[in-house]
């Protein structure tokens, strides 16, 4: 998982009426449904926040969340990475050598 996750610009967020949000990766046609906490995590992925800052923001939003929330957020970020919804920004010097 990247230190500062960046959303894939090909990912589309479709909020539902039932409290769930559908994330669609138009690059791969993959889709993932996330609950309200997952939607918050997705909206916090902006390339500026580190993964631990995203966890802190979720804890601040849901102060009564169970102790497993840290692991749950890191697990979701890892899954979003595996499914191609998020990645990391590659500094220009890594590209040009």
PyMOL commands that set and color helices and strands:
alter all, ss='L'
color gray80, all
select helices_A, chain A and resi 36-44+51-61+69-82+92-96
alter helices_A, ss='H'
color red, helices_A
select strands_A, chain A and resi 6-7+11-15+21-25+30-34+86-87
alter strands_A, ss='S'
color yellow, strands_A
deselect
rebuild
show_as cartoon
